[in-house]
Amino acid sequence: MISADAWPLIAAALITAGGAVFSVGLARLVRWRRFSRRIREQVATQVDPGTAPPVVERRPRRGAARLSPGLQRRLTRTSYGTTVQAWLTRAGLGLKASDFILLQVGAGGVLGLAGLVLAPGSPIVRLLAAAALAVVGAAAPLLVLKRRTGGRLTTFEAQLPPAIEAMAATLQAGSSLQQAMTILAREMPPPISEEFRRVLREAEMGLSFSDSLDGLMKRVPSADLVIFTSAVSIQQRVGGDLARILQVISHTIRERLRIRAETKVLTAQGRYSAYIVAGLPVILFMFLWLTNYQYLSGLFLPGITRFLLIAGIVGIVLGYFSMQKIVAVEM
């Protein structure tokens, strides 16, 4: 006979095992999608349309396998699905918006169930803990995605000045712009090589070079890239010494990156102060929750204490975003 005290441990073990299986499955799914995307890209660029084999129509999938495509079709009509798909593209991930939202739902469900089973106190307190953990679980993949998107954008902007200088040197040697971009797509590391390769592939498929550059700006929302693409588009319409223009643009972008780095250093104190001021109450709350719940349980009683708890949470959120807004410098 299993004792009542052992049930929380059993539930925690089951939730941990389920989360581990879910993570392994998700990692395999991402790896397989990347592999299949690379195969499709190679086939699209190497197979002649006149000699391509006939497309075999697949049977529609049944059951749970149809959930993700059906959800994907519905999400394309919503602003949130479009935004998530744009973030996934900017992060360089081969996932669909439906797969990512299913990941959010799964993470939120696992953490919400953990809070409902493991949280001490009354049923209302458990429900509140489950709701808070579910929100955290649903928001965590979004935060990771935004961080990956920002890191990829930072890497791209750091690679852009040497890429433009190499492109200018190649143009001075007598090559065309497409040939220079082909060399960069082959020689430079990701993500700039991946983006240039995609621009060239779109141009080979019949899209104009200006439209391919417009698609690059949508995938990489960088002000430095706008300077480069605008100069190339104008030069193709009116002519001019593109190599000299690219050298000037490279110098301008390097100066912008230097000033941006100095500004980031000068505002670091304010940004980390916001992290500390917003994080300390949450850490203290979790510490008291785990060590002395009886002392903390008074905050959940009806009356002024519950109002103070809600007001404190709202104040922390508003203070954090206010401090971030103060130190933010638009460039």
Phi and psi restraints in degrees (value plus and minus 20) as a CYANA .aco file:
   2 ILE   PHI    -105.1   -65.1
   2 ILE   PSI     110.7   150.7
   3 SER   PHI     -93.8   -53.8
   3 SER   PSI     143.2   183.2
   4 ALA   PHI     -87.9   -47.9
   4 ALA   PSI     -50.4   -10.4
   5 ASP   PHI     -91.6   -51.6
   5 ASP   PSI     -40.2    -0.2
   6 ALA   PHI    -104.0   -64.0
   6 ALA   PSI     -37.7     2.3
   7 TRP   PHI     -82.6   -42.6
   7 TRP   PSI     -63.3   -23.3
   8 PRO   PHI     -79.1   -39.1
   8 PRO   PSI     -58.2   -18.2
   9 LEU   PHI     -86.0   -46.0
   9 LEU   PSI     -60.1   -20.1
  10 ILE   PHI     -84.3   -44.3
  10 ILE   PSI     -63.3   -23.3
  11 ALA   PHI     -83.5   -43.5
  11 ALA   PSI     -61.9   -21.9
  12 ALA   PHI     -82.5   -42.5
  12 ALA   PSI     -60.4   -20.4
  13 ALA   PHI     -84.4   -44.4
  13 ALA   PSI     -62.7   -22.7
  14 LEU   PHI     -84.1   -44.1
  14 LEU   PSI     -61.4   -21.4
  15 ILE   PHI     -85.1   -45.1
  15 ILE   PSI     -61.1   -21.1
  16 THR   PHI     -83.4   -43.4
  16 THR   PSI     -63.6   -23.6
  17 ALA   PHI     -84.0   -44.0
  17 ALA   PSI     -62.2   -22.2
  18 GLY   PHI     -82.9   -42.9
  18 GLY   PSI     -60.8   -20.8
  19 GLY   PHI     -84.6   -44.6
  19 GLY   PSI     -58.2   -18.2
  20 ALA   PHI     -85.6   -45.6
  20 ALA   PSI     -63.5   -23.5
  21 VAL   PHI     -83.6   -43.6
  21 VAL   PSI     -60.5   -20.5
  22 PHE   PHI     -82.7   -42.7
  22 PHE   PSI     -61.8   -21.8
  23 SER   PHI     -85.9   -45.9
  23 SER   PSI     -62.7   -22.7
  24 VAL   PHI     -83.3   -43.3
  24 VAL   PSI     -64.1   -24.1
  25 GLY   PHI     -82.2   -42.2
  25 GLY   PSI     -59.6   -19.6
  26 LEU   PHI     -85.8   -45.8
  26 LEU   PSI     -62.0   -22.0
  27 ALA   PHI     -81.2   -41.2
  27 ALA   PSI     -61.5   -21.5
  28 ARG   PHI     -86.1   -46.1
  28 ARG   PSI     -56.8   -16.8
  29 LEU   PHI     -84.8   -44.8
  29 LEU   PSI     -64.9   -24.9
  30 VAL   PHI     -82.7   -42.7
  30 VAL   PSI     -63.4   -23.4
  31 ARG   PHI     -83.5   -43.5
  31 ARG   PSI     -61.5   -21.5
  32 TRP   PHI     -87.8   -47.8
  32 TRP   PSI     -58.1   -18.1
  33 ARG   PHI     -86.9   -46.9
  33 ARG   PSI     -59.7   -19.7
  34 ARG   PHI     -82.1   -42.1
  34 ARG   PSI     -62.9   -22.9
  35 PHE   PHI     -84.1   -44.1
  35 PHE   PSI     -65.2   -25.2
  36 SER   PHI     -86.8   -46.8
  36 SER   PSI     -55.1   -15.1
  37 ARG   PHI     -85.6   -45.6
  37 ARG   PSI     -61.5   -21.5
  38 ARG   PHI     -83.2   -43.2
  38 ARG   PSI     -57.6   -17.6
  39 ILE   PHI     -84.8   -44.8
  39 ILE   PSI     -63.3   -23.3
  40 ARG   PHI     -84.2   -44.2
  40 ARG   PSI     -58.5   -18.5
  41 GLU   PHI     -84.3   -44.3
  41 GLU   PSI     -62.8   -22.8
  42 GLN   PHI     -85.9   -45.9
  42 GLN   PSI     -60.7   -20.7
  43 VAL   PHI     -85.8   -45.8
  43 VAL   PSI     -58.9   -18.9
  44 ALA   PHI     -85.7   -45.7
  44 ALA   PSI     -50.0   -10.0
  45 THR   PHI    -113.3   -73.3
  45 THR   PSI     -37.9     2.1
  46 GLN   PHI    -130.9   -90.9
  46 GLN   PSI     -41.7    -1.7
  47 VAL   PHI    -108.6   -68.6
  47 VAL   PSI     110.8   150.8
  48 ASP   PHI     -95.5   -55.5
  48 ASP   PSI     110.1   150.1
  49 PRO   PHI     -80.2   -40.2
  49 PRO   PSI     -49.8    -9.8
  50 GLY   PHI     -93.9   -53.9
  50 GLY   PSI     -46.1    -6.1
  51 THR   PHI    -127.5   -87.5
  51 THR   PSI     -12.3    27.7
  52 ALA   PHI     -89.1   -49.1
  52 ALA   PSI     123.3   163.3
  53 PRO   PHI     -89.0   -49.0
  53 PRO   PSI     135.1   175.1
  54 PRO   PHI     -84.4   -44.4
  54 PRO   PSI     125.0   165.0
  55 VAL   PHI     -98.8   -58.8
  55 VAL   PSI     106.2   146.2
  56 VAL   PHI    -110.0   -70.0
  56 VAL   PSI     101.1   141.1
  57 GLU   PHI     -94.4   -54.4
  57 GLU   PSI     106.4   146.4
  58 ARG   PHI    -105.7   -65.7
  58 ARG   PSI     130.4   170.4
  59 ARG   PHI     -92.9   -52.9
  59 ARG   PSI     125.4   165.4
  60 PRO   PHI     -84.3   -44.3
  60 PRO   PSI     119.5   159.5
  61 ARG   PHI     -98.1   -58.1
  61 ARG   PSI     135.9   175.9
  62 ARG   PHI    -135.5   -95.5
  62 ARG   PSI     143.0   183.0
  63 GLY   PHI      48.2    88.2
  63 GLY   PSI    -159.4  -119.4
  64 ALA   PHI     -88.3   -48.3
  64 ALA   PSI     -41.1    -1.1
  65 ALA   PHI     -87.1   -47.1
  65 ALA   PSI     -41.2    -1.2
  66 ARG   PHI    -108.1   -68.1
  66 ARG   PSI     -24.3    15.7
  67 LEU   PHI     -86.3   -46.3
  67 LEU   PSI     -67.5   -27.5
  68 SER   PHI     -86.9   -46.9
  68 SER   PSI     -67.5   -27.5
  69 PRO   PHI     -81.8   -41.8
  69 PRO   PSI     -60.1   -20.1
  70 GLY   PHI     -83.7   -43.7
  70 GLY   PSI     -61.1   -21.1
  71 LEU   PHI     -87.1   -47.1
  71 LEU   PSI     -55.9   -15.9
  72 GLN   PHI     -82.4   -42.4
  72 GLN   PSI     -61.8   -21.8
  73 ARG   PHI     -84.0   -44.0
  73 ARG   PSI     -56.6   -16.6
  74 ARG   PHI     -93.0   -53.0
  74 ARG   PSI     -55.9   -15.9
  75 LEU   PHI     -90.9   -50.9
  75 LEU   PSI     -44.5    -4.5
  76 THR   PHI     -85.2   -45.2
  76 THR   PSI     -38.6     1.4
  77 ARG   PHI    -112.9   -72.9
  77 ARG   PSI     -21.0    19.0
  78 THR   PHI    -130.0   -90.0
  78 THR   PSI     132.4   172.4
  79 SER   PHI     -89.5   -49.5
  79 SER   PSI     -55.2   -15.2
  80 TYR   PHI     -86.6   -46.6
  80 TYR   PSI     -62.6   -22.6
  81 GLY   PHI     -83.9   -43.9
  81 GLY   PSI     -58.4   -18.4
  82 THR   PHI     -85.1   -45.1
  82 THR   PSI     -60.8   -20.8
  83 THR   PHI     -85.6   -45.6
  83 THR   PSI     -64.2   -24.2
  84 VAL   PHI     -83.3   -43.3
  84 VAL   PSI     -60.6   -20.6
  85 GLN   PHI     -85.3   -45.3
  85 GLN   PSI     -56.9   -16.9
  86 ALA   PHI     -85.3   -45.3
  86 ALA   PSI     -61.1   -21.1
  87 TRP   PHI     -84.2   -44.2
  87 TRP   PSI     -60.5   -20.5
  88 LEU   PHI     -83.5   -43.5
  88 LEU   PSI     -59.8   -19.8
  89 THR   PHI     -85.9   -45.9
  89 THR   PSI     -62.7   -22.7
  90 ARG   PHI     -87.5   -47.5
  90 ARG   PSI     -48.5    -8.5
  91 ALA   PHI    -100.2   -60.2
  91 ALA   PSI     -27.3    12.7
  92 GLY   PHI      57.0    97.0
  92 GLY   PSI       4.5    44.5
  93 LEU   PHI    -119.1   -79.1
  93 LEU   PSI     126.0   166.0
  94 GLY   PHI    -110.8   -70.8
  94 GLY   PSI      -7.2    32.8
  95 LEU   PHI     -97.8   -57.8
  95 LEU   PSI     135.0   175.0
  96 LYS   PHI    -112.3   -72.3
  96 LYS   PSI     142.6   182.6
  97 ALA   PHI     -82.1   -42.1
  97 ALA   PSI     -56.1   -16.1
  98 SER   PHI     -84.4   -44.4
  98 SER   PSI     -61.1   -21.1
  99 ASP   PHI     -83.7   -43.7
  99 ASP   PSI     -60.6   -20.6
 100 PHE   PHI     -87.6   -47.6
 100 PHE   PSI     -60.5   -20.5
 101 ILE   PHI     -88.4   -48.4
 101 ILE   PSI     -55.8   -15.8
 102 LEU   PHI     -83.3   -43.3
 102 LEU   PSI     -55.9   -15.9
 103 LEU   PHI     -83.1   -43.1
 103 LEU   PSI     -62.7   -22.7
 104 GLN   PHI     -81.1   -41.1
 104 GLN   PSI     -64.7   -24.7
 105 VAL   PHI     -83.7   -43.7
 105 VAL   PSI     -61.9   -21.9
 106 GLY   PHI     -84.6   -44.6
 106 GLY   PSI     -64.8   -24.8
 107 ALA   PHI     -85.1   -45.1
 107 ALA   PSI     -61.8   -21.8
 108 GLY   PHI     -84.7   -44.7
 108 GLY   PSI     -58.6   -18.6
 109 GLY   PHI     -86.3   -46.3
 109 GLY   PSI     -61.1   -21.1
 110 VAL   PHI     -84.7   -44.7
 110 VAL   PSI     -67.2   -27.2
 111 LEU   PHI     -88.8   -48.8
 111 LEU   PSI     -56.4   -16.4
 112 GLY   PHI     -83.8   -43.8
 112 GLY   PSI     -61.1   -21.1
 113 LEU   PHI     -85.7   -45.7
 113 LEU   PSI     -58.3   -18.3
 114 ALA   PHI     -83.2   -43.2
 114 ALA   PSI     -63.1   -23.1
 115 GLY   PHI     -85.4   -45.4
 115 GLY   PSI     -56.4   -16.4
 116 LEU   PHI     -88.3   -48.3
 116 LEU   PSI     -53.6   -13.6
 117 VAL   PHI    -107.2   -67.2
 117 VAL   PSI     -60.8   -20.8
 118 LEU   PHI    -116.2   -76.2
 118 LEU   PSI     -37.3     2.7
 119 ALA   PHI     -90.4   -50.4
 119 ALA   PSI     115.3   155.3
 120 PRO   PHI    -100.9   -60.9
 120 PRO   PSI     146.4   186.4
 121 GLY   PHI      86.0   126.0
 121 GLY   PSI    -186.7  -146.7
 122 SER   PHI     -94.2   -54.2
 122 SER   PSI     147.4   187.4
 123 PRO   PHI     -79.0   -39.0
 123 PRO   PSI     -54.5   -14.5
 124 ILE   PHI     -84.8   -44.8
 124 ILE   PSI     -61.7   -21.7
 125 VAL   PHI     -84.4   -44.4
 125 VAL   PSI     -59.5   -19.5
 126 ARG   PHI     -84.7   -44.7
 126 ARG   PSI     -60.4   -20.4
 127 LEU   PHI     -83.8   -43.8
 127 LEU   PSI     -61.2   -21.2
 128 LEU   PHI     -83.5   -43.5
 128 LEU   PSI     -63.2   -23.2
 129 ALA   PHI     -83.8   -43.8
 129 ALA   PSI     -60.5   -20.5
 130 ALA   PHI     -83.9   -43.9
 130 ALA   PSI     -61.2   -21.2
 131 ALA   PHI     -85.4   -45.4
 131 ALA   PSI     -62.4   -22.4
 132 ALA   PHI     -84.1   -44.1
 132 ALA   PSI     -63.9   -23.9
 133 LEU   PHI     -88.6   -48.6
 133 LEU   PSI     -53.3   -13.3
 134 ALA   PHI     -84.9   -44.9
 134 ALA   PSI     -59.9   -19.9
 135 VAL   PHI     -84.8   -44.8
 135 VAL   PSI     -61.7   -21.7
 136 VAL   PHI     -83.4   -43.4
 136 VAL   PSI     -63.0   -23.0
 137 GLY   PHI     -84.7   -44.7
 137 GLY   PSI     -56.3   -16.3
 138 ALA   PHI     -93.9   -53.9
 138 ALA   PSI     -51.3   -11.3
 139 ALA   PHI    -103.2   -63.2
 139 ALA   PSI     -44.7    -4.7
 140 ALA   PHI     -80.0   -40.0
 140 ALA   PSI     -67.0   -27.0
 141 PRO   PHI     -81.1   -41.1
 141 PRO   PSI     -53.2   -13.2
 142 LEU   PHI     -87.1   -47.1
 142 LEU   PSI     -60.1   -20.1
 143 LEU   PHI     -85.7   -45.7
 143 LEU   PSI     -61.2   -21.2
 144 VAL   PHI     -83.1   -43.1
 144 VAL   PSI     -60.4   -20.4
 145 LEU   PHI     -84.6   -44.6
 145 LEU   PSI     -63.9   -23.9
 146 LYS   PHI     -85.5   -45.5
 146 LYS   PSI     -56.3   -16.3
 147 ARG   PHI     -86.9   -46.9
 147 ARG   PSI     -60.8   -20.8
 148 ARG   PHI     -85.9   -45.9
 148 ARG   PSI     -59.1   -19.1
 149 THR   PHI     -82.9   -42.9
 149 THR   PSI     -64.7   -24.7
 150 GLY   PHI     -84.6   -44.6
 150 GLY   PSI     -59.8   -19.8
 151 GLY   PHI     -85.0   -45.0
 151 GLY   PSI     -59.9   -19.9
 152 ARG   PHI     -87.4   -47.4
 152 ARG   PSI     -58.8   -18.8
 153 LEU   PHI     -85.7   -45.7
 153 LEU   PSI     -60.6   -20.6
 154 THR   PHI     -83.4   -43.4
 154 THR   PSI     -61.9   -21.9
 155 THR   PHI     -84.4   -44.4
 155 THR   PSI     -60.6   -20.6
 156 PHE   PHI     -83.2   -43.2
 156 PHE   PSI     -64.6   -24.6
 157 GLU   PHI     -85.9   -45.9
 157 GLU   PSI     -53.0   -13.0
 158 ALA   PHI     -90.3   -50.3
 158 ALA   PSI     -51.1   -11.1
 159 GLN   PHI    -102.2   -62.2
 159 GLN   PSI     -36.6     3.4
 160 LEU   PHI     -85.8   -45.8
 160 LEU   PSI     -66.7   -26.7
 161 PRO   PHI     -79.5   -39.5
 161 PRO   PSI     -69.1   -29.1
 162 PRO   PHI     -84.3   -44.3
 162 PRO   PSI     -50.7   -10.7
 163 ALA   PHI     -86.6   -46.6
 163 ALA   PSI     -61.8   -21.8
 164 ILE   PHI     -86.5   -46.5
 164 ILE   PSI     -59.2   -19.2
 165 GLU   PHI     -84.0   -44.0
 165 GLU   PSI     -62.0   -22.0
 166 ALA   PHI     -85.5   -45.5
 166 ALA   PSI     -56.2   -16.2
 167 MET   PHI     -85.3   -45.3
 167 MET   PSI     -60.9   -20.9
 168 ALA   PHI     -84.0   -44.0
 168 ALA   PSI     -61.1   -21.1
 169 ALA   PHI     -84.2   -44.2
 169 ALA   PSI     -58.0   -18.0
 170 THR   PHI     -87.5   -47.5
 170 THR   PSI     -57.5   -17.5
 171 LEU   PHI     -85.8   -45.8
 171 LEU   PSI     -58.5   -18.5
 172 GLN   PHI     -86.5   -46.5
 172 GLN   PSI     -45.6    -5.6
 173 ALA   PHI     -99.0   -59.0
 173 ALA   PSI     -24.7    15.3
 174 GLY   PHI      88.1   128.1
 174 GLY   PSI     -17.3    22.7
 175 SER   PHI    -104.4   -64.4
 175 SER   PSI     142.6   182.6
 176 SER   PHI    -105.6   -65.6
 176 SER   PSI     152.0   192.0
 177 LEU   PHI     -85.5   -45.5
 177 LEU   PSI     -60.7   -20.7
 178 GLN   PHI     -84.9   -44.9
 178 GLN   PSI     -58.3   -18.3
 179 GLN   PHI     -86.4   -46.4
 179 GLN   PSI     -60.0   -20.0
 180 ALA   PHI     -83.8   -43.8
 180 ALA   PSI     -60.9   -20.9
 181 MET   PHI     -89.0   -49.0
 181 MET   PSI     -52.3   -12.3
 182 THR   PHI     -84.1   -44.1
 182 THR   PSI     -62.0   -22.0
 183 ILE   PHI     -82.9   -42.9
 183 ILE   PSI     -62.8   -22.8
 184 LEU   PHI     -86.0   -46.0
 184 LEU   PSI     -59.2   -19.2
 185 ALA   PHI     -84.7   -44.7
 185 ALA   PSI     -46.3    -6.3
 186 ARG   PHI    -109.8   -69.8
 186 ARG   PSI     -52.5   -12.5
 187 GLU   PHI    -118.8   -78.8
 187 GLU   PSI     -52.3   -12.3
 188 MET   PHI    -104.8   -64.8
 188 MET   PSI     136.8   176.8
 189 PRO   PHI     -98.6   -58.6
 189 PRO   PSI     146.2   186.2
 190 PRO   PHI     -87.0   -47.0
 190 PRO   PSI     138.7   178.7
 191 PRO   PHI    -109.7   -69.7
 191 PRO   PSI     -28.6    11.4
 192 ILE   PHI     -88.8   -48.8
 192 ILE   PSI     -52.4   -12.4
 193 SER   PHI     -87.0   -47.0
 193 SER   PSI     -58.7   -18.7
 194 GLU   PHI     -84.2   -44.2
 194 GLU   PSI     -61.9   -21.9
 195 GLU   PHI     -89.5   -49.5
 195 GLU   PSI     -61.9   -21.9
 196 PHE   PHI     -85.4   -45.4
 196 PHE   PSI     -57.4   -17.4
 197 ARG   PHI     -84.4   -44.4
 197 ARG   PSI     -56.8   -16.8
 198 ARG   PHI     -89.9   -49.9
 198 ARG   PSI     -57.6   -17.6
 199 VAL   PHI     -80.9   -40.9
 199 VAL   PSI     -65.5   -25.5
 200 LEU   PHI     -85.3   -45.3
 200 LEU   PSI     -57.7   -17.7
 201 ARG   PHI     -86.6   -46.6
 201 ARG   PSI     -60.2   -20.2
 202 GLU   PHI     -84.9   -44.9
 202 GLU   PSI     -57.7   -17.7
 203 ALA   PHI     -87.2   -47.2
 203 ALA   PSI     -56.6   -16.6
 204 GLU   PHI     -88.1   -48.1
 204 GLU   PSI     -47.2    -7.2
 205 MET   PHI    -103.5   -63.5
 205 MET   PSI     -17.1    22.9
 206 GLY   PHI      92.2   132.2
 206 GLY   PSI     -28.4    11.6
 207 LEU   PHI     -96.3   -56.3
 207 LEU   PSI     122.0   162.0
 208 SER   PHI     -85.8   -45.8
 208 SER   PSI     135.8   175.8
 209 PHE   PHI     -85.1   -45.1
 209 PHE   PSI     -55.4   -15.4
 210 SER   PHI     -85.5   -45.5
 210 SER   PSI     -61.0   -21.0
 211 ASP   PHI     -86.9   -46.9
 211 ASP   PSI     -54.8   -14.8
 212 SER   PHI     -85.3   -45.3
 212 SER   PSI     -58.5   -18.5
 213 LEU   PHI     -88.5   -48.5
 213 LEU   PSI     -54.2   -14.2
 214 ASP   PHI     -83.4   -43.4
 214 ASP   PSI     -60.3   -20.3
 215 GLY   PHI     -84.5   -44.5
 215 GLY   PSI     -55.6   -15.6
 216 LEU   PHI     -83.2   -43.2
 216 LEU   PSI     -60.6   -20.6
 217 MET   PHI     -86.5   -46.5
 217 MET   PSI     -51.9   -11.9
 218 LYS   PHI     -90.6   -50.6
 218 LYS   PSI     -56.4   -16.4
 219 ARG   PHI     -97.0   -57.0
 219 ARG   PSI     -50.2   -10.2
 220 VAL   PHI    -144.7  -104.7
 220 VAL   PSI      71.1   111.1
 221 PRO   PHI     -98.0   -58.0
 221 PRO   PSI      57.0    97.0
 222 SER   PHI    -140.7  -100.7
 222 SER   PSI     113.6   153.6
 223 ALA   PHI     -86.4   -46.4
 223 ALA   PSI     -52.4   -12.4
 224 ASP   PHI     -86.2   -46.2
 224 ASP   PSI     -57.9   -17.9
 225 LEU   PHI     -88.0   -48.0
 225 LEU   PSI     -53.1   -13.1
 226 VAL   PHI     -80.6   -40.6
 226 VAL   PSI     -59.4   -19.4
 227 ILE   PHI     -80.7   -40.7
 227 ILE   PSI     -65.2   -25.2
 228 PHE   PHI     -85.5   -45.5
 228 PHE   PSI     -70.4   -30.4
 229 THR   PHI     -85.8   -45.8
 229 THR   PSI     -56.1   -16.1
 230 SER   PHI     -85.3   -45.3
 230 SER   PSI     -61.9   -21.9
 231 ALA   PHI     -83.9   -43.9
 231 ALA   PSI     -61.3   -21.3
 232 VAL   PHI     -85.9   -45.9
 232 VAL   PSI     -63.1   -23.1
 233 SER   PHI     -84.3   -44.3
 233 SER   PSI     -62.2   -22.2
 234 ILE   PHI     -86.6   -46.6
 234 ILE   PSI     -60.6   -20.6
 235 GLN   PHI     -84.8   -44.8
 235 GLN   PSI     -56.6   -16.6
 236 GLN   PHI     -89.3   -49.3
 236 GLN   PSI     -44.7    -4.7
 237 ARG   PHI    -106.7   -66.7
 237 ARG   PSI     -61.5   -21.5
 238 VAL   PHI    -131.8   -91.8
 238 VAL   PSI     -32.2     7.8
 239 GLY   PHI      66.6   106.6
 239 GLY   PSI    -198.7  -158.7
 240 GLY   PHI     111.1   151.1
 240 GLY   PSI     154.3   194.3
 241 ASP   PHI    -103.1   -63.1
 241 ASP   PSI      73.8   113.8
 242 LEU   PHI     -87.2   -47.2
 242 LEU   PSI     -54.3   -14.3
 243 ALA   PHI     -82.4   -42.4
 243 ALA   PSI     -64.9   -24.9
 244 ARG   PHI     -85.3   -45.3
 244 ARG   PSI     -60.1   -20.1
 245 ILE   PHI     -82.1   -42.1
 245 ILE   PSI     -61.5   -21.5
 246 LEU   PHI     -87.1   -47.1
 246 LEU   PSI     -54.7   -14.7
 247 GLN   PHI     -84.3   -44.3
 247 GLN   PSI     -61.8   -21.8
 248 VAL   PHI     -85.2   -45.2
 248 VAL   PSI     -61.5   -21.5
 249 ILE   PHI     -83.9   -43.9
 249 ILE   PSI     -60.7   -20.7
 250 SER   PHI     -81.4   -41.4
 250 SER   PSI     -62.8   -22.8
 251 HIS   PHI     -83.5   -43.5
 251 HIS   PSI     -61.0   -21.0
 252 THR   PHI     -83.3   -43.3
 252 THR   PSI     -63.7   -23.7
 253 ILE   PHI     -86.5   -46.5
 253 ILE   PSI     -58.2   -18.2
 254 ARG   PHI     -82.0   -42.0
 254 ARG   PSI     -60.5   -20.5
 255 GLU   PHI     -87.4   -47.4
 255 GLU   PSI     -58.5   -18.5
 256 ARG   PHI     -83.0   -43.0
 256 ARG   PSI     -62.5   -22.5
 257 LEU   PHI     -85.0   -45.0
 257 LEU   PSI     -58.1   -18.1
 258 ARG   PHI     -85.5   -45.5
 258 ARG   PSI     -65.7   -25.7
 259 ILE   PHI     -84.8   -44.8
 259 ILE   PSI     -58.3   -18.3
 260 ARG   PHI     -84.2   -44.2
 260 ARG   PSI     -59.8   -19.8
 261 ALA   PHI     -86.4   -46.4
 261 ALA   PSI     -60.3   -20.3
 262 GLU   PHI     -84.9   -44.9
 262 GLU   PSI     -60.1   -20.1
 263 THR   PHI     -84.3   -44.3
 263 THR   PSI     -58.3   -18.3
 264 LYS   PHI     -84.8   -44.8
 264 LYS   PSI     -57.6   -17.6
 265 VAL   PHI     -87.2   -47.2
 265 VAL   PSI     -62.4   -22.4
 266 LEU   PHI     -88.0   -48.0
 266 LEU   PSI     -48.9    -8.9
 267 THR   PHI    -117.1   -77.1
 267 THR   PSI     -13.7    26.3
 268 ALA   PHI     -84.2   -44.2
 268 ALA   PSI     -57.7   -17.7
 269 GLN   PHI     -81.4   -41.4
 269 GLN   PSI     -64.0   -24.0
 270 GLY   PHI     -86.1   -46.1
 270 GLY   PSI     -59.8   -19.8
 271 ARG   PHI     -86.3   -46.3
 271 ARG   PSI     -64.9   -24.9
 272 TYR   PHI     -93.6   -53.6
 272 TYR   PSI     -46.0    -6.0
 273 SER   PHI     -84.2   -44.2
 273 SER   PSI     -58.8   -18.8
 274 ALA   PHI     -83.8   -43.8
 274 ALA   PSI     -60.9   -20.9
 275 TYR   PHI     -81.5   -41.5
 275 TYR   PSI     -64.8   -24.8
 276 ILE   PHI     -89.4   -49.4
 276 ILE   PSI     -66.3   -26.3
 277 VAL   PHI     -83.4   -43.4
 277 VAL   PSI     -57.3   -17.3
 278 ALA   PHI    -100.0   -60.0
 278 ALA   PSI     -48.7    -8.7
 279 GLY   PHI    -105.0   -65.0
 279 GLY   PSI     -50.0   -10.0
 280 LEU   PHI     -81.3   -41.3
 280 LEU   PSI     -66.3   -26.3
 281 PRO   PHI     -81.2   -41.2
 281 PRO   PSI     -56.9   -16.9
 282 VAL   PHI     -87.3   -47.3
 282 VAL   PSI     -62.8   -22.8
 283 ILE   PHI     -84.8   -44.8
 283 ILE   PSI     -62.7   -22.7
 284 LEU   PHI     -83.6   -43.6
 284 LEU   PSI     -59.8   -19.8
 285 PHE   PHI     -82.6   -42.6
 285 PHE   PSI     -65.5   -25.5
 286 MET   PHI     -86.4   -46.4
 286 MET   PSI     -55.9   -15.9
 287 PHE   PHI     -84.7   -44.7
 287 PHE   PSI     -65.5   -25.5
 288 LEU   PHI     -88.0   -48.0
 288 LEU   PSI     -52.9   -12.9
 289 TRP   PHI     -81.4   -41.4
 289 TRP   PSI     -60.3   -20.3
 290 LEU   PHI    -105.3   -65.3
 290 LEU   PSI     -47.5    -7.5
 291 THR   PHI    -121.8   -81.8
 291 THR   PSI     -56.2   -16.2
 292 ASN   PHI    -164.3  -124.3
 292 ASN   PSI      53.7    93.7
 293 TYR   PHI     -88.7   -48.7
 293 TYR   PSI     -51.8   -11.8
 294 GLN   PHI     -81.6   -41.6
 294 GLN   PSI     -58.2   -18.2
 295 TYR   PHI     -86.9   -46.9
 295 TYR   PSI     -54.9   -14.9
 296 LEU   PHI    -105.9   -65.9
 296 LEU   PSI     -37.7     2.3
 297 SER   PHI     -85.6   -45.6
 297 SER   PSI     -38.8     1.2
 298 GLY   PHI     -84.6   -44.6
 298 GLY   PSI     -42.9    -2.9
 299 LEU   PHI     -88.4   -48.4
 299 LEU   PSI     -41.1    -1.1
 300 PHE   PHI    -114.7   -74.7
 300 PHE   PSI     -20.8    19.2
 301 LEU   PHI     -94.3   -54.3
 301 LEU   PSI     129.6   169.6
 302 PRO   PHI     -82.7   -42.7
 302 PRO   PSI     126.4   166.4
 303 GLY   PHI     102.3   142.3
 303 GLY   PSI    -173.0  -133.0
 304 ILE   PHI     -88.8   -48.8
 304 ILE   PSI     -48.5    -8.5
 305 THR   PHI     -85.6   -45.6
 305 THR   PSI     -61.0   -21.0
 306 ARG   PHI     -86.1   -46.1
 306 ARG   PSI     -57.7   -17.7
 307 PHE   PHI     -83.9   -43.9
 307 PHE   PSI     -59.3   -19.3
 308 LEU   PHI     -85.9   -45.9
 308 LEU   PSI     -56.5   -16.5
 309 LEU   PHI     -83.2   -43.2
 309 LEU   PSI     -66.6   -26.6
 310 ILE   PHI     -84.1   -44.1
 310 ILE   PSI     -62.7   -22.7
 311 ALA   PHI     -83.9   -43.9
 311 ALA   PSI     -56.8   -16.8
 312 GLY   PHI     -84.8   -44.8
 312 GLY   PSI     -61.6   -21.6
 313 ILE   PHI     -83.8   -43.8
 313 ILE   PSI     -64.8   -24.8
 314 VAL   PHI     -83.1   -43.1
 314 VAL   PSI     -59.7   -19.7
 315 GLY   PHI     -84.8   -44.8
 315 GLY   PSI     -59.4   -19.4
 316 ILE   PHI     -83.0   -43.0
 316 ILE   PSI     -64.9   -24.9
 317 VAL   PHI     -84.6   -44.6
 317 VAL   PSI     -67.2   -27.2
 318 LEU   PHI     -84.2   -44.2
 318 LEU   PSI     -59.8   -19.8
 319 GLY   PHI     -84.5   -44.5
 319 GLY   PSI     -60.2   -20.2
 320 TYR   PHI     -83.2   -43.2
 320 TYR   PSI     -70.2   -30.2
 321 PHE   PHI     -88.6   -48.6
 321 PHE   PSI     -50.5   -10.5
 322 SER   PHI     -86.6   -46.6
 322 SER   PSI     -63.1   -23.1
 323 MET   PHI     -86.6   -46.6
 323 MET   PSI     -57.2   -17.2
 324 GLN   PHI     -86.2   -46.2
 324 GLN   PSI     -56.2   -16.2
 325 LYS   PHI     -89.4   -49.4
 325 LYS   PSI     -53.4   -13.4
 326 ILE   PHI     -86.0   -46.0
 326 ILE   PSI     -62.0   -22.0
 327 VAL   PHI    -107.9   -67.9
 327 VAL   PSI     -25.1    14.9
 328 ALA   PHI     -93.3   -53.3
 328 ALA   PSI     112.7   152.7
 329 VAL   PHI    -142.9  -102.9
 329 VAL   PSI      97.9   137.9
 330 GLU   PHI    -100.2   -60.2
 330 GLU   PSI     109.7   149.7
